[in-house]
Amino acid sequence: MERIGQCHCGLLRVITDGEPTRVYVCHCKSCQRRTGTAFHYGATFLKERVRLDGERRIFERGAHTGYRIRFHFCPNCGSTVYWEGDRNPRVCGVGLARLKWERFPRRAILFSRSRCTTGSTCLLTWDTTNKTGLDNLRSLSDRSRSDFSHCRASKPQEVGLRLTTKPLCEENRMPYRLHYFPESGNSYKLALMLTLCGEQWEPVWTDFGGGATRTPEWRATINEMGEIPVLEEDDVRLTQTAPILLRLAERSGRFLGADEDERFQILRWLFWDNHKLTGYMARYRYQRTFTSSPDPQVLGFFRNCLDDFLGIVEQHLQGRAFVVGDRPTVADLSMVGYLFFPKEETGYDFMESHPAIRAWLDRVAALPGWKHPYELLPGKRLRRYRKA
């Protein structure tokens, strides 16, 4: 279904095709300043379903996530009709009042409050899928005078409201839950990817050392493969790190290949990393550092294999900044997963043994939002039997 909206003077039009991915109401301070009203009504669409017609100018500002967000407005009347940002380049926003919004699908509309005793912006989900939903939405201004100021009070839950803490004009996805343990390089890959993409996620520490992932309960309720990490998204549990990285990259529009050849190269290095570099480094580091009596012959076999694999990466990185192309991709974020852990654990001092790898790790660590594994993955750690 095509909908057409326009600015106040009619010189700038926005045309949308199909249904929005989300409809919301927000009254964060940024939206109040931009609209001059208490509330901003908006809808998000996939960018390929929206086009603009007419002259426009762009105002850009920083979002609360650290990414940039751009507002397209009419140079004649100043009305904003469209906005898009770096956090999720695949979607854009349109002012709901610019369109014939009464014909929108009846779905959840989100309402934002900023009078919270914690000083943050509290967002409340109001379900408008029932017949009286829109009437309920219109009466929220009266209902908001109730005592909803305490985030953990019972009243919001009693009326079916959801609480979170970020402006809805910048919210694109529900938070994730990551089951992990701190020493897991595969857990670090997902935590780093989520963080660099500006996603909100909840860490769920798992007692890997105590055998939690090997219990029948874990395999029946969390991951039938008996492995970690597990990423929960809207109550769906996702497993296997490489396809999850690709899924997150597709959704965020970040860390992907620029063309078909680069996408093929990303897959090639992902498969190689999972089988060779990550596969052997994870086993070697665990046996070497976190077991009391490792078999010297087993360690020697793993070490010889790792020397070969790291040599391949060292040679590949000669004269190039990243694994594929001239910018970081999910191939980089996968291959660094176990290499940022301390040299006392890995047994490698890359500054001495593999300078190209060390320089590559430094470039990845310079990405905005990067954090060390033990900073992203808190909680009780495994006992270290080897100190150096």
Secondary structure as GFF3:
##gff-version 3
##sequence-region A 1 388
A	DSSP	beta_strand	2	6	.	.	.	ID=ss1
A	DSSP	beta_strand	13	17	.	.	.	ID=ss2
A	DSSP	beta_strand	22	26	.	.	.	ID=ss3
A	DSSP	alpha_helix	29	35	.	.	.	ID=ss4
A	DSSP	beta_strand	40	46	.	.	.	ID=ss5
A	DSSP	three_ten_helix	47	49	.	.	.	ID=ss6
A	DSSP	beta_strand	50	53	.	.	.	ID=ss7
A	DSSP	beta_strand	57	62	.	.	.	ID=ss8
A	DSSP	beta_strand	68	73	.	.	.	ID=ss9
A	DSSP	beta_strand	80	85	.	.	.	ID=ss10
A	DSSP	beta_strand	91	95	.	.	.	ID=ss11
A	DSSP	three_ten_helix	96	98	.	.	.	ID=ss12
A	DSSP	three_ten_helix	101	103	.	.	.	ID=ss13
A	DSSP	beta_strand	109	113	.	.	.	ID=ss14
A	DSSP	beta_strand	122	126	.	.	.	ID=ss15
A	DSSP	alpha_helix	133	138	.	.	.	ID=ss16
A	DSSP	alpha_helix	140	143	.	.	.	ID=ss17
A	DSSP	alpha_helix	155	158	.	.	.	ID=ss18
A	DSSP	beta_strand	163	164	.	.	.	ID=ss19
A	DSSP	three_ten_helix	168	170	.	.	.	ID=ss20
A	DSSP	beta_strand	176	180	.	.	.	ID=ss21
A	DSSP	alpha_helix	185	196	.	.	.	ID=ss22
A	DSSP	beta_strand	201	205	.	.	.	ID=ss23
A	DSSP	three_ten_helix	212	214	.	.	.	ID=ss24
A	DSSP	alpha_helix	216	221	.	.	.	ID=ss25
A	DSSP	beta_strand	230	233	.	.	.	ID=ss26
A	DSSP	beta_strand	236	239	.	.	.	ID=ss27
A	DSSP	alpha_helix	241	252	.	.	.	ID=ss28
A	DSSP	alpha_helix	260	272	.	.	.	ID=ss29
A	DSSP	pi_helix	273	277	.	.	.	ID=ss30
A	DSSP	alpha_helix	278	290	.	.	.	ID=ss31
A	DSSP	alpha_helix	296	316	.	.	.	ID=ss32
A	DSSP	alpha_helix	330	335	.	.	.	ID=ss33
A	DSSP	alpha_helix	343	346	.	.	.	ID=ss34
A	DSSP	alpha_helix	350	353	.	.	.	ID=ss35
A	DSSP	alpha_helix	355	365	.	.	.	ID=ss36
A	DSSP	alpha_helix	373	376	.	.	.	ID=ss37
###
